[in-house]
């Protein structure tokens, strides 16, 4: 039986000599019977003839039988060939042998069904193998997730729709101090203290439609102590109402946050009530916070400075130093230096800056906290102390120098009275001139060390300035310096020592004149400025550098080749005596302005003088 291209055929082969073989077979059988009969114990009559004929009779019988059989077989073979030649599925119809046809069809159906069942068995076997593999994988994954569940650093609770705990992990037992068996007999709501339970249930009702919840609450441990927890719950089986809650103990974090908040509150309170100027800036120097004192001292609103670079508040020199100091601050962590800030009204404030670096978790410089302390008053006190000490020294020097100078001057005058030689006379006059210069220095020292208490009376400031200008006007004109007068009209008279103030005016005019060796102009303006009567002396000279500006009132500081450095120091003392101020502002290449401010109120004048 073959199966080719879905067609089933039965191959029957009939030999051409089948009849001969059948005859021989019957002949052999007859011969065997004849032999047995011939050698039997009781021979029959005519036995020999019968024995001789028996094989031939058997052979004839075999030929007859073979014809009958071969006829049917031959008919079957022809039917099969006809069916195969027509290309149809084998459906034998054998007129001669209907039983064999039915048998053939049955065999064909059985074989087909057997093949189909075999294919199904193969598929079923493969499916079983795949299922075994999947089951093994699932068992492996289940074991993996079970380990993750048990070894998790977060407490995990699984509970049903009514809150009964179905599963908990090791961390949950450790966190609450219960055994697993104890927890499995409890409800999730048994873990909340009574004061929390109602709010938790209300929250669950309000947020019932949400698949995942995240909230903070309180759990009760086995020893009845409380811990603050953060709960993340999610529905893992919506049909059965099974929920998984991942719980973290955040008690330590909450305590730290509370302590940090209290510390920040204390720090902010300290900064807001401090008298020093305080700020916080990022790594680029951009301001993120200023305190109330900084707002009040500089006159800027907070939103005007937040996000701006800190160096916009500094003068030019301090700005350059600040840029260089940022790198030093990032390396050292803390620096201290003096700087000059400018208020919104352009008032300059000398201060001491202390900055502390801020680093992020990676140790990278991310900003700074700074304290700026106004040391202007301290500098004034230090200057006053230095002036007092220098005054004492100057007084001693003046007395010690004045006596020899007086003797030299007196003897020189006596020699001049009797000297007739011109060369000697000229030399003696030089000695006498230098003695006069020495006396002038001594007088300045004495004025510096022991300034006059002054003779105060009501004075017209315009008249006092005009009298001074008349003294030096011709000298200024000869050197190409003009004086422009812009006196205010109707100015009130003010109490002052006219001679002392004229000395101040004279000193300021001389300084302006010496700053313009190639000529220029001096503009004098008088006017009221708030509670003060003000006189400005503006020149068109070369100006004063920032470094020199900080030291112009220091005793013995001078930029002149022949100066003593006492002129402005003496002027400063006179202004202090009058309760006034002496201010200087300058821009190199554009000139300098010296301003004299005298209080209009006599009481204020006395208070400031003290």
Buried (B, 14 or more C-beta within 10 A) or exposed (E): EEEEEEEBBBEEEEEEEBBBEBBBBBBBBBBEBBEEBBEEEEEEEEBEEBBEEBBBBBBBBBBEBBEEEBEEBBBBBEBBEEBBEEEEEBEBEBEBBEEBBEEBBEEBEEEEEEEEEEEEEEEEEEEEEEEEEEEEEEEEEEEEEEEEBEEBEBBBBBBBEEBBBBBBBBBBBEBBEBEEEBBEEBBBBBBBEEEBBEEBEEEBEEEEEEEEBEBEBBBBBEEEEEBBBBBBBEBEEEEEEBBBBBBBBBBEEBEEEEEEEEEEEEEEEEBEEBEBBBBBBBBEBBBEBBBBBBBEBBEBEEEBBEEBBBBEBBBEBBBEBBEEBBEBBBEEBEBEBEBBBBEEEEEBBBBBBBBEBBEEEEEEBBBBBBBBBBBEEEBEEEBEEEBEEBBEEBBEBBEEBBEEBBEBBEEBEEBBEEBEEEEEEEBBEEBBEBBEEBBEBBEBBBBBBBBBEBEBEEBBBBEBBBEBBEEBBEEBEEEEBEBEEEBBEEBEBBBBBBEBBBBBBBBBBBBBBBBBEEEBBBBBBBBEEEEBBBBBBBBBBBBBEEEBBBEBBBBEBBEEEEEBBBBBBBBBBBBBBBBBBBEBBBEBEEBBBBBBBBBBBEEEBEEBBE
